[in-house]
Amino acid sequence: MQWGWGPSEERKEATTKEVASFRKTREVMRGNRKRAPLRVGTVSKSVLICACIAGIGLTYVWQKDQIYRLGDEIKRREGAIIAAEKRNTMLAAQVAQLKSPSMLELRCQQYGLSLVAPREQQMVRLMEPGPEWDVKLIPTAAPAQPIAPARKRPAAKSQPKTVARR
């Protein structure tokens, strides 16, 4: 055994053996590697898988973009609906104001139409049929009578029918 700095002889031999063993392993590993060219099937499968993944990714992004655009379209149309409802309410109030009797009288005076409201004698009031009329119109169980054929009546002067009388 040697005293001093540096490796001993035994250690040098062990290191030399390790290096030789490492070189052998490396040469064996080199021989195991395939040096054959790439196969067409392997390359085409890889390209196909990459294309599928890219297609799926692009489809996902396109769908997200469509969802965003549809959301904007819905917001825009909801705003248009709200604006139309406000305008409809405003126009209904304006129509109600223009139909009011005071406004109609003002317009008649403005345009010099000299229109007046009708007098009570000029009005004809009609009764609106209600449930009591349904009872009158439903026939009670009456014996069935044969219906005679209708005869032709001579044409008479057409007279206006009276709707209601006072």
C-alpha positions as CSV (number, residue, x, y, z in Angstrom):
1,M,0.0,0.0,0.0
2,Q,1.3,3.4,-0.9
3,W,0.9,6.5,1.1
4,G,0.3,9.8,-0.6
5,W,-1.9,11.5,-2.9
6,G,-3.5,9.7,-5.8
7,P,-5.0,6.3,-6.3
8,S,-3.3,3.1,-5.4
9,E,-2.3,0.4,-7.9
10,E,-5.2,-1.8,-6.8
11,R,-7.6,1.0,-7.3
12,K,-6.2,1.8,-10.8
13,E,-6.7,-1.8,-11.8
14,A,-10.3,-1.9,-10.6
15,T,-11.0,1.4,-12.4
16,T,-9.5,0.0,-15.6
17,K,-11.6,-3.2,-15.3
18,E,-14.8,-1.1,-14.8
19,V,-14.0,1.0,-17.9
20,A,-13.5,-2.1,-20.0
21,S,-16.7,-3.6,-18.7
22,F,-18.5,-0.4,-19.6
23,R,-17.1,-0.3,-23.1
24,K,-18.2,-4.0,-23.7
25,T,-21.7,-3.2,-22.5
26,R,-21.8,-0.2,-24.8
27,E,-20.8,-2.2,-27.9
28,V,-23.4,-4.9,-27.1
29,M,-26.1,-2.2,-26.8
30,R,-25.0,-0.7,-30.1
31,G,-25.5,-4.1,-31.7
32,N,-29.0,-4.3,-30.3
33,R,-30.2,-1.1,-31.9
34,K,-32.2,-1.4,-35.1
35,R,-30.5,0.2,-38.1
36,A,-33.4,-0.7,-40.4
37,P,-35.3,2.2,-42.2
38,L,-38.7,3.2,-40.8
39,R,-41.7,1.2,-41.9
40,V,-44.5,2.8,-43.9
41,G,-47.2,1.3,-41.6
42,T,-45.7,2.8,-38.5
43,V,-45.2,6.2,-40.0
44,S,-48.8,6.2,-41.5
45,K,-50.3,5.2,-38.1
46,S,-48.4,8.0,-36.3
47,V,-49.5,10.5,-38.9
48,L,-53.1,9.3,-38.8
49,I,-53.2,9.5,-34.9
50,C,-51.7,13.0,-35.0
51,A,-54.2,14.1,-37.6
52,C,-57.1,12.7,-35.5
53,I,-55.9,14.5,-32.4
54,A,-55.5,17.7,-34.4
55,G,-59.0,17.3,-35.9
56,I,-60.5,16.7,-32.5
57,G,-58.7,19.8,-31.1
58,L,-59.8,22.0,-34.0
59,T,-63.4,20.7,-33.6
60,Y,-63.4,21.6,-29.9
61,V,-62.1,25.1,-30.6
62,W,-64.7,25.6,-33.4
63,Q,-67.5,24.5,-31.1
64,K,-66.4,26.8,-28.3
65,D,-66.3,29.7,-30.8
66,Q,-69.8,28.8,-32.0
67,I,-71.1,28.7,-28.4
68,Y,-69.6,32.2,-27.8
69,R,-71.1,33.6,-31.0
70,L,-74.6,32.1,-30.2
71,G,-74.4,33.6,-26.7
72,D,-73.7,37.0,-28.2
73,E,-76.6,36.5,-30.7
74,I,-79.0,35.6,-27.9
75,K,-78.0,38.7,-25.9
76,R,-78.5,40.9,-28.9
77,R,-81.9,39.4,-29.7
78,E,-83.0,39.7,-26.0
79,G,-82.0,43.3,-26.1
80,A,-84.1,43.8,-29.3
81,I,-87.1,42.1,-27.7
82,I,-86.8,44.4,-24.6
83,A,-86.6,47.4,-26.9
84,A,-89.6,46.3,-28.9
85,E,-91.6,45.7,-25.7
86,K,-90.8,49.2,-24.5
87,R,-91.8,50.7,-27.8
88,N,-95.0,48.6,-27.9
89,T,-95.9,49.9,-24.4
90,M,-95.2,53.5,-25.4
91,L,-97.3,53.2,-28.6
92,A,-100.2,51.6,-26.7
93,A,-100.2,54.5,-24.3
94,Q,-100.1,56.9,-27.2
95,V,-103.0,55.1,-28.9
96,A,-105.0,55.2,-25.7
97,Q,-104.4,59.0,-25.4
98,L,-105.4,59.6,-29.0
99,K,-108.6,57.6,-28.5
100,S,-109.7,59.6,-25.5
101,P,-112.8,61.6,-25.9
102,S,-111.1,64.9,-24.9
103,M,-108.4,64.4,-27.5
104,L,-111.0,63.5,-30.2
105,E,-113.0,66.7,-29.4
106,L,-109.8,68.7,-29.5
107,R,-109.0,67.3,-33.0
108,C,-112.5,67.9,-34.2
109,Q,-112.3,71.5,-33.2
110,Q,-108.8,71.8,-34.6
111,Y,-109.8,70.6,-38.1
112,G,-113.2,72.3,-38.0
113,L,-115.2,69.1,-38.5
114,S,-118.1,70.3,-36.2
115,L,-118.8,66.7,-35.1
116,V,-120.8,66.1,-31.9
117,A,-121.6,63.1,-29.9
118,P,-124.9,61.3,-30.8
119,R,-128.0,62.0,-28.8
120,E,-129.6,59.3,-26.7
121,Q,-132.5,59.0,-29.2
122,Q,-130.1,58.3,-32.0
123,M,-128.5,55.3,-30.3
124,V,-129.8,51.8,-30.5
125,R,-128.8,49.5,-27.6
126,L,-128.6,45.8,-28.3
127,M,-128.7,43.1,-25.6
128,E,-125.8,40.8,-25.7
129,P,-126.8,37.2,-25.5
130,G,-125.8,35.5,-22.2
131,P,-126.4,32.1,-20.5
132,E,-130.2,32.8,-20.3
133,W,-130.4,32.8,-24.1
134,D,-128.8,29.3,-24.2
135,V,-131.6,27.9,-22.1
136,K,-134.2,29.4,-24.5
137,L,-132.5,28.1,-27.6
138,I,-132.0,24.5,-26.3
139,P,-135.2,22.6,-27.2
140,T,-136.8,20.5,-24.6
141,A,-137.7,16.9,-25.4
142,A,-140.4,17.4,-28.0
143,P,-141.9,14.6,-30.1
144,A,-140.2,14.3,-33.4
145,Q,-142.2,15.5,-36.3
146,P,-141.4,14.7,-39.9
147,I,-139.9,17.6,-41.7
148,A,-141.9,18.7,-44.8
149,P,-139.9,19.7,-47.9
150,A,-139.5,23.4,-48.2
151,R,-141.6,25.1,-50.8
152,K,-140.3,27.9,-53.0
153,R,-141.8,31.2,-52.2
154,P,-142.3,33.8,-54.7
155,A,-139.6,36.5,-54.6
156,A,-140.8,39.5,-52.8
157,K,-139.3,42.9,-52.4
158,S,-136.5,42.7,-50.0
159,Q,-137.2,44.7,-46.9
160,P,-134.6,45.6,-44.3
161,K,-135.0,43.6,-41.2
162,T,-135.2,45.5,-37.9
163,V,-132.5,44.6,-35.5
164,A,-133.9,46.3,-32.4
165,R,-136.8,48.6,-31.6
166,R,-137.4,50.9,-28.8
